[in-house]
Amino acid sequence: MSLSDLIGVGMALAAGLLIGLERGWHQRDLPDGHRVAGLRTFALIGLLGGLSGLLAQRWGAILLVVVLALVAMLILAGYVVTARMHNVMGLTTAMAAITTFLVGVLAAGGDTLLGAAVAVVTVALLQLKRPMHSGISKLTESEMTSGIQLLLISVVILPVLPNRGFGPFEALNPYKLWWAVVLLALLSFLGFVLMRWLGARRGLTLTALLGGLVSSTATTATLARWSKEAPQWRPLAAGGATLACSAMFGRMAVLVGVAAPALGTATVGTLGAMAVAGAAFGTYLTTREHAREDLPDLSAQNPLKLTAAVQFALFLAAVLLSGRFLADRFGDAGLLVTAAISGLIDVDAITLSVGRMAADGVVGTAVASMAVFLAAAVNQVTKLGLLWIIDSRSLALKVLPAYALMALVGIGAALALR
Protein backbone atom coordinates (compact mmCIF):
# COMPACT_ATOMS: atom_id res chain seq x y z
CA MET A 1 0.00 0.00 0.00
CA SER A 2 1.40 3.36 -1.04
CA LEU A 3 1.37 6.66 0.82
CA SER A 4 -1.37 7.99 -1.49
CA ASP A 5 -3.53 4.99 -0.58
CA LEU A 6 -3.05 5.69 3.11
CA ILE A 7 -3.96 9.35 2.58
CA GLY A 8 -7.08 8.36 0.64
CA VAL A 9 -8.25 5.90 3.30
CA GLY A 10 -7.49 8.46 6.01
CA MET A 11 -9.55 11.06 4.15
CA ALA A 12 -12.40 8.56 3.83
CA LEU A 13 -12.31 7.94 7.58
CA ALA A 14 -12.17 11.68 8.30
CA ALA A 15 -15.19 12.29 6.06
CA GLY A 16 -17.14 9.58 7.87
CA LEU A 17 -16.23 11.07 11.23
CA LEU A 18 -17.24 14.55 10.10
CA ILE A 19 -20.65 13.52 8.77
CA GLY A 20 -21.15 11.13 11.71
CA LEU A 21 -20.40 13.94 14.16
CA GLU A 22 -23.25 16.00 12.73
CA ARG A 23 -25.64 13.05 12.66
CA GLY A 24 -24.64 11.99 16.17
CA TRP A 25 -25.18 15.50 17.51
CA HIS A 26 -28.54 15.76 15.75
CA GLN A 27 -29.70 12.46 17.30
CA ARG A 28 -27.94 12.95 20.65
CA ASP A 29 -31.15 12.77 22.69
CA LEU A 30 -32.15 9.36 21.33
CA PRO A 31 -31.17 6.31 23.41
CA ASP A 32 -28.87 3.61 22.04
CA GLY A 33 -30.58 1.37 19.55
CA HIS A 34 -32.98 4.09 18.44
CA ARG A 35 -30.72 5.62 15.77
CA VAL A 36 -30.14 4.50 12.20
CA ALA A 37 -26.46 5.44 12.36
CA GLY A 38 -24.27 7.52 14.63
CA LEU A 39 -20.69 8.70 14.84
CA ARG A 40 -19.03 5.28 14.86
CA THR A 41 -21.27 3.85 12.16
CA PHE A 42 -20.64 6.74 9.81
CA ALA A 43 -16.90 6.51 10.45
CA LEU A 44 -16.99 2.82 9.57
CA ILE A 45 -19.09 3.50 6.46
CA GLY A 46 -16.54 6.06 5.26
CA LEU A 47 -13.68 3.68 6.01
CA LEU A 48 -15.50 0.84 4.24
CA GLY A 49 -16.00 3.09 1.21
CA GLY A 50 -12.28 3.85 1.12
CA LEU A 51 -11.28 0.19 1.39
CA SER A 52 -13.84 -0.80 -1.23
CA GLY A 53 -12.44 1.80 -3.58
CA LEU A 54 -8.94 0.40 -3.17
CA LEU A 55 -10.05 -3.22 -3.59
CA ALA A 56 -12.13 -2.33 -6.64
CA GLN A 57 -8.95 -1.12 -8.36
CA ARG A 58 -7.57 -4.67 -8.08
CA TRP A 59 -10.65 -6.89 -8.41
CA GLY A 60 -12.96 -4.78 -10.55
CA ALA A 61 -15.93 -2.49 -10.09
CA ILE A 62 -18.29 -5.39 -9.37
CA LEU A 63 -16.89 -5.57 -5.83
CA LEU A 64 -17.73 -1.92 -5.30
CA VAL A 65 -21.29 -2.46 -6.53
CA VAL A 66 -21.79 -5.47 -4.24
CA VAL A 67 -20.48 -3.69 -1.14
CA LEU A 68 -22.56 -0.59 -1.87
CA ALA A 69 -25.67 -2.75 -2.26
CA LEU A 70 -24.98 -4.45 1.08
CA VAL A 71 -24.47 -1.10 2.81
CA ALA A 72 -27.72 0.21 1.29
CA MET A 73 -29.62 -2.88 2.44
CA LEU A 74 -28.30 -2.57 6.00
CA ILE A 75 -29.12 1.14 6.11
CA LEU A 76 -32.60 0.45 4.72
CA ALA A 77 -33.21 -2.23 7.34
CA GLY A 78 -32.14 0.12 10.12
CA TYR A 79 -34.34 2.84 8.68
CA VAL A 80 -37.41 0.59 8.61
CA VAL A 81 -36.87 -0.47 12.24
CA THR A 82 -36.37 3.05 13.57
CA ALA A 83 -39.23 4.42 11.45
CA ARG A 84 -41.62 1.93 13.03
CA MET A 85 -40.13 2.58 16.46
CA HIS A 86 -40.60 6.36 16.32
CA ASN A 87 -43.49 6.44 13.85
CA VAL A 88 -41.70 9.02 11.67
CA MET A 89 -40.55 9.12 8.08
CA GLY A 90 -37.26 10.58 6.89
CA LEU A 91 -34.55 9.34 4.54
CA THR A 92 -31.96 12.02 5.33
CA THR A 93 -29.69 9.85 7.49
CA ALA A 94 -29.91 6.92 5.06
CA MET A 95 -28.96 9.14 2.12
CA ALA A 96 -26.15 10.69 4.17
CA ALA A 97 -24.79 7.20 4.88
CA ILE A 98 -24.73 6.25 1.19
CA THR A 99 -23.10 9.60 0.39
CA THR A 100 -20.45 8.91 3.05
CA PHE A 101 -19.65 5.56 1.44
CA LEU A 102 -19.25 7.17 -1.99
CA VAL A 103 -17.10 9.96 -0.53
CA GLY A 104 -14.82 7.24 0.83
CA VAL A 105 -14.63 5.69 -2.63
CA LEU A 106 -13.72 9.05 -4.15
CA ALA A 107 -11.02 9.71 -1.57
CA ALA A 108 -9.46 6.27 -2.00
CA GLY A 109 -9.50 6.74 -5.78
CA GLY A 110 -7.29 9.80 -5.53
CA ASP A 111 -9.99 12.50 -5.70
CA THR A 112 -9.33 13.64 -2.13
CA LEU A 113 -10.16 17.29 -2.81
CA LEU A 114 -13.50 16.43 -4.41
CA GLY A 115 -14.27 13.97 -1.62
CA ALA A 116 -13.50 16.57 1.05
CA ALA A 117 -15.67 19.14 -0.71
CA VAL A 118 -18.60 16.71 -0.98
CA ALA A 119 -18.24 15.80 2.71
CA VAL A 120 -18.30 19.45 3.78
CA VAL A 121 -21.30 20.24 1.56
CA THR A 122 -23.11 17.20 2.96
CA VAL A 123 -22.53 18.35 6.55
CA ALA A 124 -23.69 21.86 5.65
CA LEU A 125 -26.92 20.54 4.10
CA LEU A 126 -27.59 18.37 7.13
CA GLN A 127 -26.92 21.14 9.62
CA LEU A 128 -28.92 23.80 7.77
CA LYS A 129 -32.20 21.90 8.05
CA ARG A 130 -34.08 24.53 10.04
CA PRO A 131 -32.96 27.60 8.05
CA MET A 132 -33.73 25.81 4.79
CA HIS A 133 -37.19 24.71 5.93
CA SER A 134 -37.87 28.18 7.33
CA GLY A 135 -36.79 29.74 4.05
CA ILE A 136 -39.09 27.46 2.05
CA SER A 137 -42.04 28.42 4.22
CA LYS A 138 -41.38 32.11 3.48
CA LEU A 139 -41.26 31.68 -0.28
CA THR A 140 -44.23 33.01 -2.21
CA GLU A 141 -45.54 31.64 -5.47
CA SER A 142 -44.15 34.60 -7.40
CA GLU A 143 -40.69 34.04 -5.92
CA MET A 144 -40.79 30.35 -6.80
CA THR A 145 -41.84 31.25 -10.34
CA SER A 146 -39.07 33.83 -10.61
CA GLY A 147 -36.51 31.39 -9.26
CA ILE A 148 -37.50 28.82 -11.88
CA GLN A 149 -37.31 31.49 -14.57
CA LEU A 150 -33.83 32.41 -13.34
CA LEU A 151 -32.77 28.78 -13.69
CA LEU A 152 -34.39 28.64 -17.11
CA ILE A 153 -32.52 31.64 -18.51
CA SER A 154 -29.20 30.60 -16.91
CA VAL A 155 -29.07 26.80 -17.09
CA VAL A 156 -31.21 26.05 -20.15
CA ILE A 157 -30.94 29.04 -22.49
CA LEU A 158 -27.45 30.41 -21.79
CA PRO A 159 -25.38 27.27 -22.61
CA VAL A 160 -26.93 26.81 -26.08
CA LEU A 161 -26.33 30.38 -27.29
CA PRO A 162 -23.42 30.89 -29.74
CA ASN A 163 -20.40 32.63 -28.24
CA ARG A 164 -19.35 34.78 -31.22
CA GLY A 165 -20.15 38.12 -32.80
CA PHE A 166 -23.06 38.74 -35.19
CA GLY A 167 -24.49 41.72 -37.04
CA PRO A 168 -22.89 45.07 -37.88
CA PHE A 169 -19.34 45.36 -36.60
CA GLU A 170 -19.92 41.84 -35.17
CA ALA A 171 -20.99 43.73 -32.08
CA LEU A 172 -23.73 41.35 -30.95
CA ASN A 173 -22.53 38.28 -29.07
CA PRO A 174 -25.67 36.32 -28.01
CA TYR A 175 -23.90 34.40 -25.26
CA LYS A 176 -22.34 37.49 -23.64
CA LEU A 177 -25.54 39.50 -24.02
CA TRP A 178 -27.59 36.84 -22.29
CA TRP A 179 -24.92 36.24 -19.68
CA ALA A 180 -25.22 39.89 -18.73
CA VAL A 181 -28.99 39.43 -18.44
CA VAL A 182 -28.48 36.44 -16.14
CA LEU A 183 -26.05 38.36 -13.94
CA LEU A 184 -28.35 41.37 -13.58
CA ALA A 185 -31.40 39.16 -13.02
CA LEU A 186 -29.56 37.29 -10.27
CA LEU A 187 -28.54 40.52 -8.51
CA SER A 188 -32.08 41.88 -8.72
CA PHE A 189 -33.69 38.64 -7.59
CA LEU A 190 -31.45 38.29 -4.54
CA GLY A 191 -32.08 41.91 -3.59
CA PHE A 192 -35.82 41.47 -3.90
CA VAL A 193 -35.97 38.25 -1.86
CA LEU A 194 -33.73 39.59 0.90
CA MET A 195 -35.77 42.75 1.08
CA ARG A 196 -39.01 40.84 1.63
CA TRP A 197 -37.55 38.30 4.04
CA LEU A 198 -35.73 40.78 6.28
CA GLY A 199 -38.52 43.35 6.19
CA ALA A 200 -38.54 47.06 5.51
CA ARG A 201 -39.60 47.76 9.09
CA ARG A 202 -36.16 46.87 10.41
CA GLY A 203 -35.06 50.25 9.23
CA LEU A 204 -35.03 52.50 6.22
CA THR A 205 -31.27 52.01 5.96
CA LEU A 206 -31.50 48.31 5.16
CA THR A 207 -34.50 48.84 2.91
CA ALA A 208 -32.75 51.50 0.85
CA LEU A 209 -29.60 49.42 0.44
CA LEU A 210 -31.52 46.35 -0.68
CA GLY A 211 -33.83 48.48 -2.79
CA GLY A 212 -30.77 49.91 -4.50
CA LEU A 213 -29.86 46.38 -5.57
CA VAL A 214 -33.27 46.00 -7.21
CA SER A 215 -33.42 49.50 -8.71
CA SER A 216 -31.95 52.64 -7.21
CA THR A 217 -34.21 54.77 -9.40
CA ALA A 218 -37.38 52.95 -8.33
CA THR A 219 -36.27 53.08 -4.70
CA THR A 220 -35.60 56.82 -4.96
CA ALA A 221 -39.06 57.40 -6.40
CA THR A 222 -40.63 55.34 -3.58
CA LEU A 223 -38.76 57.30 -0.92
CA ALA A 224 -39.92 60.54 -2.53
CA ARG A 225 -43.54 59.38 -2.30
CA TRP A 226 -43.07 58.50 1.36
CA SER A 227 -41.62 61.94 1.98
CA LYS A 228 -44.51 63.62 0.23
CA GLU A 229 -47.06 61.69 2.29
CA ALA A 230 -45.21 62.33 5.56
CA PRO A 231 -42.87 65.37 5.40
CA GLN A 232 -41.38 64.45 8.80
CA TRP A 233 -39.68 61.52 7.05
CA ARG A 234 -37.87 63.82 4.62
CA PRO A 235 -34.42 63.58 6.31
CA LEU A 236 -34.77 59.81 6.46
CA ALA A 237 -35.84 59.71 2.84
CA ALA A 238 -32.77 61.75 1.90
CA GLY A 239 -30.55 59.27 3.71
CA GLY A 240 -32.32 56.37 2.05
CA ALA A 241 -31.93 57.89 -1.41
CA THR A 242 -28.21 58.33 -0.73
CA LEU A 243 -27.87 54.72 0.37
CA ALA A 244 -29.75 53.51 -2.71
CA CYS A 245 -27.36 55.44 -4.95
CA SER A 246 -24.46 54.02 -2.98
CA ALA A 247 -25.80 50.53 -3.68
CA MET A 248 -25.95 51.41 -7.37
CA PHE A 249 -22.26 52.34 -7.41
CA GLY A 250 -21.47 49.15 -5.53
CA ARG A 251 -23.43 47.15 -8.10
CA MET A 252 -21.58 48.91 -10.91
CA ALA A 253 -18.24 48.07 -9.29
CA VAL A 254 -19.22 44.39 -9.18
CA LEU A 255 -20.38 44.47 -12.80
CA VAL A 256 -17.14 46.05 -13.97
CA GLY A 257 -14.99 43.68 -11.94
CA VAL A 258 -16.87 40.55 -13.07
CA ALA A 259 -18.24 41.31 -16.53
CA ALA A 260 -16.15 44.23 -17.83
CA PRO A 261 -12.61 43.82 -16.43
CA ALA A 262 -11.20 45.59 -19.49
CA LEU A 263 -12.16 48.90 -17.86
CA GLY A 264 -9.40 48.28 -15.34
CA THR A 265 -9.04 48.08 -11.58
CA ALA A 266 -8.96 51.88 -11.36
CA THR A 267 -12.59 52.03 -12.48
CA VAL A 268 -13.56 49.38 -9.94
CA GLY A 269 -11.71 51.23 -7.20
CA THR A 270 -13.27 54.57 -8.11
CA LEU A 271 -16.80 53.15 -8.14
CA GLY A 272 -16.10 51.36 -4.87
CA ALA A 273 -14.86 54.57 -3.27
CA MET A 274 -18.01 56.38 -4.37
CA ALA A 275 -20.13 53.57 -2.93
CA VAL A 276 -18.32 53.78 0.41
CA ALA A 277 -18.64 57.58 0.54
CA GLY A 278 -22.35 57.37 -0.22
CA ALA A 279 -22.85 54.65 2.38
CA ALA A 280 -21.12 56.74 5.05
CA PHE A 281 -23.08 59.90 4.24
CA GLY A 282 -26.36 58.01 3.96
CA THR A 283 -25.77 56.27 7.28
CA TYR A 284 -25.14 59.64 8.90
CA LEU A 285 -28.39 61.04 7.51
CA THR A 286 -30.45 58.07 8.68
CA THR A 287 -28.91 57.62 12.13
CA ARG A 288 -29.21 61.26 13.18
CA GLU A 289 -32.98 60.94 13.07
CA HIS A 290 -34.87 58.81 15.58
CA ALA A 291 -38.35 58.66 14.12
CA ARG A 292 -37.79 55.44 12.17
CA GLU A 293 -40.68 53.30 13.43
CA ASP A 294 -43.76 52.14 11.55
CA LEU A 295 -42.37 52.81 8.10
CA PRO A 296 -44.45 51.47 5.23
CA ASP A 297 -43.20 48.49 3.27
CA LEU A 298 -41.20 49.16 0.15
CA SER A 299 -43.57 48.24 -2.65
CA ALA A 300 -40.99 47.03 -5.15
CA GLN A 301 -42.15 44.70 -7.89
CA ASN A 302 -40.37 41.44 -8.51
CA PRO A 303 -37.99 42.36 -11.35
CA LEU A 304 -37.34 38.84 -12.62
CA LYS A 305 -39.62 38.20 -15.58
CA LEU A 306 -38.62 36.69 -18.89
CA THR A 307 -40.21 39.58 -20.76
CA ALA A 308 -38.17 42.05 -18.70
CA ALA A 309 -35.02 40.02 -19.37
CA VAL A 310 -35.67 40.04 -23.12
CA GLN A 311 -36.37 43.77 -23.03
CA PHE A 312 -33.08 44.38 -21.23
CA ALA A 313 -31.23 42.23 -23.78
CA LEU A 314 -32.76 44.26 -26.62
CA PHE A 315 -31.87 47.53 -24.89
CA LEU A 316 -28.33 46.32 -24.27
CA ALA A 317 -28.00 45.30 -27.93
CA ALA A 318 -29.33 48.69 -29.08
CA VAL A 319 -26.86 50.54 -26.85
CA LEU A 320 -24.02 48.34 -28.06
CA LEU A 321 -24.90 48.84 -31.73
CA SER A 322 -25.42 52.59 -31.38
CA GLY A 323 -22.19 52.92 -29.44
CA ARG A 324 -20.25 51.02 -32.12
CA PHE A 325 -21.88 53.08 -34.88
CA LEU A 326 -21.31 56.45 -33.22
CA ALA A 327 -17.78 55.50 -32.19
CA ASP A 328 -17.02 54.47 -35.77
CA ARG A 329 -18.63 57.58 -37.28
CA PHE A 330 -17.76 60.28 -34.77
CA GLY A 331 -15.03 58.71 -32.69
CA ASP A 332 -14.98 58.99 -28.91
CA ALA A 333 -17.55 61.81 -28.82
CA GLY A 334 -20.26 59.53 -30.26
CA LEU A 335 -19.77 57.01 -27.47
CA LEU A 336 -20.06 59.69 -24.80
CA VAL A 337 -23.34 60.90 -26.29
CA THR A 338 -24.66 57.32 -26.19
CA ALA A 339 -23.57 56.98 -22.58
CA ALA A 340 -25.35 60.17 -21.57
CA ILE A 341 -28.59 59.07 -23.24
CA SER A 342 -28.34 55.59 -21.73
CA GLY A 343 -27.83 57.04 -18.25
CA LEU A 344 -31.33 58.53 -18.38
CA ILE A 345 -32.70 54.98 -18.19
CA ASP A 346 -30.07 52.54 -17.02
CA VAL A 347 -26.38 52.45 -16.10
CA ASP A 348 -25.83 48.70 -16.26
CA ALA A 349 -26.32 48.37 -20.02
CA ILE A 350 -23.82 51.06 -20.94
CA THR A 351 -21.35 49.71 -18.35
CA LEU A 352 -21.41 46.26 -19.90
CA SER A 353 -21.44 47.62 -23.45
CA VAL A 354 -18.40 49.87 -23.14
CA GLY A 355 -16.64 47.13 -21.21
CA ARG A 356 -17.10 44.83 -24.18
CA MET A 357 -15.98 47.56 -26.60
CA ALA A 358 -12.87 48.24 -24.52
CA ALA A 359 -12.05 44.52 -24.44
CA ASP A 360 -12.37 44.36 -28.24
CA GLY A 361 -10.13 47.40 -28.68
CA VAL A 362 -12.85 49.52 -30.30
CA VAL A 363 -12.38 52.35 -27.78
CA GLY A 364 -9.67 53.16 -25.31
CA THR A 365 -9.97 52.30 -21.64
CA ALA A 366 -9.91 55.97 -20.59
CA VAL A 367 -12.80 56.89 -22.89
CA ALA A 368 -14.77 53.81 -21.88
CA SER A 369 -14.36 54.64 -18.19
CA MET A 370 -15.40 58.22 -18.87
CA ALA A 371 -18.54 56.93 -20.58
CA VAL A 372 -19.42 54.85 -17.51
CA PHE A 373 -19.04 57.80 -15.16
CA LEU A 374 -20.95 60.09 -17.50
CA ALA A 375 -23.87 57.65 -17.53
CA ALA A 376 -23.76 57.49 -13.73
CA ALA A 377 -23.71 61.29 -13.47
CA VAL A 378 -26.72 61.61 -15.78
CA ASN A 379 -28.50 58.94 -13.75
CA GLN A 380 -27.88 60.88 -10.54
CA VAL A 381 -29.27 64.06 -12.10
CA THR A 382 -32.31 62.06 -13.20
CA LYS A 383 -32.87 60.86 -9.63
CA LEU A 384 -32.54 64.40 -8.31
CA GLY A 385 -35.23 65.42 -10.78
CA LEU A 386 -37.47 62.60 -9.53
CA LEU A 387 -37.05 63.77 -5.93
CA TRP A 388 -37.88 67.34 -6.91
CA ILE A 389 -40.91 66.45 -9.05
CA ILE A 390 -42.46 63.76 -6.83
CA ASP A 391 -41.90 65.48 -3.50
CA SER A 392 -40.29 68.89 -3.36
CA ARG A 393 -37.20 70.96 -3.92
CA SER A 394 -36.39 70.55 -0.24
CA LEU A 395 -35.83 66.80 -0.55
CA ALA A 396 -33.69 67.21 -3.66
CA LEU A 397 -31.54 69.81 -1.90
CA LYS A 398 -31.06 67.47 1.08
CA VAL A 399 -29.74 64.74 -1.24
CA LEU A 400 -27.62 67.07 -3.38
CA PRO A 401 -24.68 67.37 -0.90
CA ALA A 402 -24.46 63.59 -0.68
CA TYR A 403 -24.41 63.22 -4.46
CA ALA A 404 -21.80 65.99 -4.69
CA LEU A 405 -19.66 64.24 -2.08
CA MET A 406 -19.78 60.97 -4.04
CA ALA A 407 -18.78 62.83 -7.19
CA LEU A 408 -15.84 64.56 -5.49
CA VAL A 409 -14.68 61.30 -3.92
CA GLY A 410 -14.92 59.66 -7.34
CA ILE A 411 -12.80 62.38 -8.94
CA GLY A 412 -10.23 62.13 -6.17
CA ALA A 413 -10.09 58.33 -6.37
CA ALA A 414 -9.76 58.43 -10.15
CA LEU A 415 -6.83 60.84 -9.93
CA ALA A 416 -5.18 58.82 -7.18
CA LEU A 417 -5.60 55.45 -8.91
CA ARG A 418 -4.58 56.70 -12.35
Secondary structure by P-SEA (a helix, b strand, c coil): ccaaaaaaaaaaaaaaaaaaaaaaaaacccccccccccaaaaaaaaaaaaaaaaaaacccaaaaaaaaaaaaaaaaaaaaaaaaacccccaaaaaaaaaaaaaaaaaaacaaaaaaaaaaaaaaaaaaaaaaaaaaaaccaaaaaaaaaaaaaccccccccccccccccccccaaaaaaaaaaaaaaaaaaaaaaaaacccccaaaaaaaaaaacaaaaaaaaaaaaaacccaaaaaaaaaaaaaaaaaaaaaaaaacccccccaaaaaaaaaaaaaaaaaaaaaaaacccccccccccccccccaaaaaaaaaaaaaaaaaaaaaaaaccaaaaaaaaaaaaaccaaaaaaaaaaaaaaccccaaaaaaaaaaaaaaaaaaaaaaaaaaccaaaaaaaaaaaaaaaaaaaaaaaaac
